[in-house]
């Protein structure tokens, strides 16, 4: 029993020590991910500017790369609302 308990504590310590290093590595990688997101936003804005007035699928050149214009996205506010279910003009008579 004593050997099993020592082994369990050793495994728990090793697991905890490994998870701390993984979490630390993720923390250092976060700034790089943020800068890539900024670059993606700039590229999206440039693509939107180049595709202004063009159809979806047209080929445009952005920063030396040939890209296709994406389909237009509908805003949530501009999306058509589903029709409400029709209500009866007169309510049904109660059953006797």
N, CA, C and O atoms as a DFTB+ gen file, in Angstrom:
384 C
 N C O
     1  1       0.815      -1.180       0.000
     2  2       0.000       0.000       0.000
     3  2       0.866       1.254       0.000
     4  3       0.550       2.239      -0.667
     5  1       1.970       1.207       0.761
     6  2       2.836       2.363       0.865
     7  2       3.491       2.663      -0.478
     8  3       3.618       3.829      -0.852
     9  1       3.914       1.620      -1.218
    10  2       4.545       1.811      -2.535
    11  2       3.540       2.382      -3.529
    12  3       3.899       3.228      -4.347
    13  1       2.301       1.939      -3.474
    14  2       1.263       2.433      -4.384
    15  2       0.989       3.912      -4.135
    16  3       0.822       4.688      -5.077
    17  1       0.943       4.292      -2.879
    18  2       0.681       5.679      -2.531
    19  2       1.833       6.583      -2.979
    20  3       1.596       7.671      -3.503
    21  1       3.056       6.146      -2.779
    22  2       4.228       6.912      -3.219
    23  2       4.221       7.049      -4.739
    24  3       4.522       8.118      -5.270
    25  1       3.883       5.985      -5.429
    26  2       3.828       6.014      -6.893
    27  2       2.743       6.981      -7.363
    28  3       2.956       7.735      -8.313
    29  1       1.608       6.965      -6.722
    30  2       0.512       7.867      -7.074
    31  2       0.925       9.321      -6.899
    32  3       0.662      10.145      -7.775
    33  1       1.573       9.653      -5.772
    34  2       2.030      11.022      -5.552
    35  2       3.105      11.422      -6.568
    36  3       3.121      12.564      -7.026
    37  1       3.983      10.516      -6.918
    38  2       5.025      10.821      -7.904
    39  2       4.409      11.102      -9.268
    40  3       4.830      12.036      -9.950
    41  1       3.429      10.318      -9.675
    42  2       2.760      10.543     -10.950
    43  2       1.993      11.871     -10.951
    44  3       1.991      12.594     -11.947
    45  1       1.343      12.181      -9.825
    46  2       0.600      13.440      -9.728
    47  2       1.550      14.628      -9.818
    48  3       1.251      15.607     -10.501
    49  1       2.688      14.554      -9.137
    50  2       3.675      15.627      -9.189
    51  2       4.218      15.794     -10.610
    52  3       4.360      16.917     -11.094
    53  1       4.517      14.693     -11.268
    54  2       5.044      14.749     -12.633
    55  2       4.019      15.353     -13.589
    56  3       4.375      16.172     -14.436
    57  1       2.775      14.968     -13.467
    58  2       1.716      15.501     -14.306
    59  2       1.553      17.003     -14.075
    60  3       1.437      17.773     -15.029
    61  1       1.544      17.417     -12.807
    62  2       1.402      18.835     -12.491
    63  2       2.579      19.634     -13.065
    64  3       2.379      20.706     -13.635
    65  1       3.780      19.125     -12.919
    66  2       4.969      19.806     -13.416
    67  2       4.911      19.944     -14.941
    68  3       5.304      20.979     -15.479
    69  1       4.435      18.931     -15.630
    70  2       4.315      18.986     -17.089
    71  2       3.237      19.951     -17.536
    72  3       3.426      20.661     -18.525
    73  1       2.109      20.000     -16.835
    74  2       1.026      20.910     -17.210
    75  2       1.420      22.364     -17.015
    76  3       0.982      23.228     -17.775
    77  1       2.241      22.650     -16.006
    78  2       2.701      24.022     -15.788
    79  2       3.529      24.486     -16.985
    80  3       3.395      25.631     -17.417
    81  1       4.367      23.630     -17.518
    82  2       5.196      24.006     -18.663
    83  2       4.353      24.200     -19.918
    84  3       4.632      25.099     -20.710
    85  1       3.340      23.386     -20.111
    86  2       2.463      23.526     -21.273
    87  2       1.702      24.838     -21.192
    88  3       1.575      25.544     -22.192
    89  1       1.198      25.170     -20.022
    90  2       0.456      26.421     -19.849
    91  2       1.368      27.617     -20.065
    92  3       0.947      28.621     -20.640
    93  1       2.592      27.524     -19.616
    94  2       3.543      28.613     -19.801
    95  2       3.859      28.801     -21.279
    96  3       3.971      29.935     -21.746
    97  1       4.001      27.726     -22.006
    98  2       4.295      27.809     -23.437
    99  2       3.122      28.435     -24.192
   100  3       3.337      29.224     -25.112
   101  1       1.887      28.097     -23.817
   102  2       0.709      28.678     -24.460
   103  2       0.637      30.173     -24.200
   104  3       0.227      30.938     -25.073
   105  1       1.035      30.599     -22.996
   106  2       0.987      32.013     -22.654
   107  2       1.952      32.798     -23.538
   108  3       1.644      33.918     -23.944
   109  1       3.096      32.233     -23.834
   110  2       4.083      32.925     -24.667
   111  2       3.690      32.913     -26.139
   112  3       4.156      33.755     -26.906
   113  1       2.851      31.984     -26.542
   114  2       2.422      31.918     -27.937
   115  2       1.268      32.875     -28.225
   116  3       1.018      33.179     -29.392
   117  1       0.569      33.351     -27.227
   118  2      -0.618      34.182     -27.419
   119  2      -0.336      35.479     -28.181
   120  3      -1.133      35.823     -29.053
   121  1       0.734      36.216     -27.913
   122  2       0.954      37.455     -28.671
   123  2       1.121      37.216     -30.166
   124  3       0.696      38.051     -30.965
   125  1       1.714      36.121     -30.559
   126  2       1.870      35.823     -31.973
   127  2       0.516      35.591     -32.628
   128  3       0.291      36.006     -33.765
   129  1      -0.364      34.942     -31.924
   130  2      -1.691      34.688     -32.466
   131  2      -2.454      35.996     -32.648
   132  3      -3.198      36.141     -33.618
   133  1      -2.285      36.941     -31.740
   134  2      -2.957      38.230     -31.855
   135  2      -2.446      38.996     -33.069
   136  3      -3.238      39.604     -33.789
   137  1      -1.140      38.978     -33.309
   138  2      -0.602      39.725     -34.449
   139  2      -1.054      39.098     -35.770
   140  3      -1.268      39.811     -36.750
   141  1      -1.202      37.772     -35.803
   142  2      -1.699      37.128     -37.017
   143  2      -3.147      37.515     -37.274
   144  3      -3.549      37.681     -38.425
   145  1      -3.933      37.658     -36.213
   146  2      -5.326      38.061     -36.369
   147  2      -5.409      39.471     -36.930
   148  3      -6.278      39.757     -37.754
   149  1      -4.506      40.367     -36.491
   150  2      -4.480      41.726     -37.022
   151  2      -4.137      41.716     -38.508
   152  3      -4.711      42.475     -39.288
   153  1      -3.197      40.853     -38.895
   154  2      -2.817      40.771     -40.303
   155  2      -3.982      40.259     -41.134
   156  3      -4.199      40.728     -42.251
   157  1      -4.735      39.300     -40.602
   158  2      -5.891      38.773     -41.317
   159  2      -6.948      39.850     -41.516
   160  3      -7.574      39.915     -42.575
   161  1      -7.154      40.699     -40.503
   162  2      -8.138      41.768     -40.612
   163  2      -7.724      42.772     -41.683
   164  3      -8.562      43.251     -42.445
   165  1      -6.421      43.093     -41.741
   166  2      -5.932      44.021     -42.757
   167  2      -6.111      43.435     -44.149
   168  3      -6.494      44.143     -45.081
   169  1      -5.833      42.138     -44.293
   170  2      -5.993      41.487     -45.591
   171  2      -7.461      41.441     -45.990
   172  3      -7.793      41.635     -47.159
   173  1      -8.343      41.187     -45.026
   174  2      -9.775      41.160     -45.319
   175  2     -10.269      42.532     -45.770
   176  3     -11.073      42.633     -46.697
   177  1      -9.787      43.587     -45.113
   178  2     -10.196      44.938     -45.496
   179  2      -9.698      45.269     -46.900
   180  3     -10.424      45.874     -47.689
   181  1      -8.464      44.877     -47.213
   182  2      -7.919      45.135     -48.538
   183  2      -8.693      44.366     -49.608
   184  3      -8.948      44.889     -50.692
   185  1      -9.062      43.133     -49.301
   186  2      -9.833      42.327     -50.237
   187  2     -11.224      42.930     -50.441
   188  3     -11.724      42.979     -51.565
   189  1     -11.847      43.388     -49.353
   190  2     -13.170      44.000     -49.468
   191  2     -13.113      45.265     -50.303
   192  3     -14.021      45.536     -51.089
   193  1     -12.050      46.041     -50.135
   194  2     -11.893      47.272     -50.909
   195  2     -11.689      46.956     -52.382
   196  3     -12.237      47.648     -53.241
   197  1     -10.909      45.919     -52.692
   198  2     -10.651      45.551     -54.086
   199  2     -11.891      44.943     -54.736
   200  3     -12.070      45.070     -55.947
   201  1     -12.736      44.294     -53.970
   202  2     -13.912      43.619     -54.517
   203  2     -15.148      44.520     -54.555
   204  3     -16.225      44.082     -54.960
   205  1     -14.994      45.754     -54.140
   206  2     -16.146      46.660     -54.111
   207  2     -16.670      46.846     -55.528
   208  3     -15.929      47.261     -56.419
   209  1     -17.934      46.542     -55.737
   210  2     -18.570      46.701     -57.039
   211  2     -18.338      45.530     -57.979
   212  3     -18.685      45.610     -59.157
   213  1     -17.761      44.451     -57.486
   214  2     -17.518      43.266     -58.328
   215  2     -18.412      42.128     -57.862
   216  3     -18.956      42.149     -56.758
   217  1     -18.548      41.135     -58.734
   218  2     -19.372      39.969     -58.420
   219  2     -18.560      38.959     -57.611
   220  3     -17.329      38.992     -57.605
   221  1     -19.271      38.066     -56.933
   222  2     -18.610      36.995     -56.197
   223  2     -17.945      36.051     -57.190
   224  3     -18.562      35.639     -58.173
   225  1     -16.707      35.717     -56.935
   226  2     -15.971      34.810     -57.813
   227  2     -15.045      35.533     -58.779
   228  3     -14.208      34.890     -59.413
   229  1     -15.169      36.858     -58.912
   230  2     -14.256      37.611     -59.769
   231  2     -12.860      37.576     -59.164
   232  3     -12.711      37.557     -57.942
   233  1     -11.838      37.569     -60.012
   234  2     -10.459      37.503     -59.551
   235  2      -9.891      38.918     -59.477
   236  3      -9.960      39.670     -60.449
   237  1      -9.328      39.280     -58.319
   238  2      -8.697      40.583     -58.112
   239  2      -7.295      40.355     -57.560
   240  3      -7.003      39.297     -57.001
   241  1      -6.429      41.354     -57.721
   242  2      -5.069      41.265     -57.209
   243  2      -4.960      42.110     -55.946
   244  3      -5.229      43.311     -55.973
   245  1      -4.563      41.482     -54.835
   246  2      -4.400      42.166     -53.560
   247  2      -3.009      41.851     -53.039
   248  3      -2.676      40.687     -52.814
   249  1      -2.192      42.888     -52.847
   250  2      -0.820      42.736     -52.335
   251  2      -0.023      41.725     -53.156
   252  3       0.753      40.950     -52.599
   253  1      -0.208      41.728     -54.463
   254  2       0.541      40.843     -55.350
   255  2      -0.006      39.431     -55.440
   256  3       0.594      38.579     -56.095
   257  1      -1.127      39.167     -54.799
   258  2      -1.729      37.833     -54.852
   259  2      -3.064      37.931     -55.563
   260  3      -3.823      38.878     -55.355
   261  1      -3.346      36.945     -56.406
   262  2      -4.641      36.889     -57.071
   263  2      -5.614      36.146     -56.167
   264  3      -5.372      35.006     -55.768
   265  1      -6.727      36.820     -55.851
   266  2      -7.714      36.237     -54.951
   267  2      -9.094      36.383     -55.564
   268  3      -9.341      37.283     -56.367
   269  1      -9.992      35.484     -55.174
   270  2     -11.371      35.559     -55.642
   271  2     -12.201      36.357     -54.650
   272  3     -11.993      36.284     -53.438
   273  1     -13.137      37.114     -55.183
   274  2     -14.043      37.879     -54.327
   275  2     -15.008      36.904     -53.646
   276  3     -15.587      36.038     -54.302
   277  1     -15.175      37.048     -52.338
   278  2     -16.107      36.165     -51.620
   279  2     -17.545      36.593     -51.856
   280  3     -17.814      37.687     -52.351
   281  1     -18.466      35.703     -51.491
   282  2     -19.884      36.041     -51.587
   283  2     -20.205      37.085     -50.539
   284  3     -19.558      37.146     -49.493
   285  1     -21.188      37.892     -50.814
   286  2     -21.588      38.948     -49.878
   287  2     -22.219      38.305     -48.651
   288  3     -23.020      37.378     -48.771
   289  1     -21.859      38.794     -47.485
   290  2     -22.436      38.301     -46.242
   291  2     -23.602      39.198     -45.873
   292  3     -23.534      40.420     -45.997
   293  1     -24.672      38.565     -45.416
   294  2     -25.834      39.338     -44.976
   295  2     -25.661      39.697     -43.509
   296  3     -25.224      38.871     -42.707
   297  1     -26.000      40.911     -43.166
   298  2     -25.960      41.324     -41.766
   299  2     -27.082      40.643     -41.013
   300  3     -28.100      40.270     -41.596
   301  1     -26.891      40.486     -39.721
   302  2     -27.931      39.860     -38.913
   303  2     -29.180      40.731     -38.897
   304  3     -30.300      40.220     -38.875
   305  1     -28.983      42.054     -38.909
   306  2     -30.127      42.955     -38.879
   307  2     -30.867      42.940     -40.216
   308  3     -32.088      43.096     -40.245
   309  1     -30.149      42.755     -41.314
   310  2     -30.765      42.796     -42.633
   311  2     -31.360      41.456     -43.047
   312  3     -32.034      41.374     -44.074
   313  1     -31.125      40.411     -42.271
   314  2     -31.641      39.090     -42.623
   315  2     -33.165      39.099     -42.537
   316  3     -33.729      39.688     -41.615
   317  1     -33.833      38.452     -43.490
   318  2     -35.295      38.437     -43.445
   319  2     -35.783      37.636     -42.241
   320  3     -35.227      36.594     -41.895
   321  1     -36.837      38.155     -41.614
   322  2     -37.389      37.490     -40.449
   323  2     -38.400      36.437     -40.908
   324  3     -39.145      36.671     -41.860
   325  1     -38.433      35.298     -40.250
   326  2     -39.419      34.279     -40.628
   327  2     -40.830      34.791     -40.327
   328  3     -41.054      35.507     -39.351
   329  1     -41.763      34.408     -41.181
   330  2     -43.151      34.844     -41.015
   331  2     -43.747      34.157     -39.795
   332  3     -43.436      33.003     -39.500
   333  1     -44.610      34.886     -39.092
   334  2     -45.273      34.307     -37.930
   335  2     -46.378      33.377     -38.414
   336  3     -46.922      33.538     -39.507
   337  1     -46.689      32.417     -37.587
   338  2     -47.750      31.484     -37.944
   339  2     -49.088      32.215     -37.957
   340  3     -49.324      33.106     -37.140
   341  1     -49.945      31.842     -38.868
   342  2     -51.252      32.480     -38.978
   343  2     -52.110      32.109     -37.776
   344  3     -52.130      30.958     -37.341
   345  1     -52.808      33.089     -37.253
   346  2     -53.707      32.829     -36.130
   347  2     -55.130      32.766     -36.658
   348  3     -55.463      33.497     -37.591
   349  1     -55.968      31.929     -36.103
   350  2     -57.359      31.839     -36.597
   351  2     -58.123      33.132     -36.309
   352  3     -57.886      33.797     -35.301
   353  1     -59.031      33.469     -37.200
   354  2     -59.814      34.700     -37.040
   355  2     -60.760      34.607     -35.861
   356  3     -60.931      35.578     -35.124
   357  1     -61.373      33.455     -35.674
   358  2     -62.272      33.270     -34.540
   359  2     -61.776      32.093     -33.727
   360  3     -61.343      31.088     -34.289
   361  1     -61.833      32.204     -32.418
   362  2     -61.356      31.080     -31.619
   363  2     -62.302      29.896     -31.711
   364  3     -63.499      30.063     -31.944
   365  1     -61.769      28.716     -31.528
   366  2     -62.579      27.515     -31.602
   367  2     -63.534      27.445     -30.402
   368  3     -63.222      27.907     -29.305
   369  1     -64.692      26.860     -30.651
   370  2     -65.689      26.720     -29.591
   371  2     -65.240      25.624     -28.635
   372  3     -64.683      24.615     -29.068
   373  1     -65.472      25.809     -27.359
   374  2     -65.047      24.772     -26.400
   375  2     -65.857      23.496     -26.594
   376  3     -67.031      23.553     -26.961
   377  1     -65.245      22.368     -26.354
   378  2     -65.903      21.067     -26.510
   379  2     -66.914      20.865     -25.379
   380  3     -66.671      21.255     -24.237
   381  1     -68.054      20.245     -25.717
   382  2     -69.089      19.987     -24.720
   383  2     -69.036      18.570     -24.224
   384  3     -69.840      18.181     -23.377
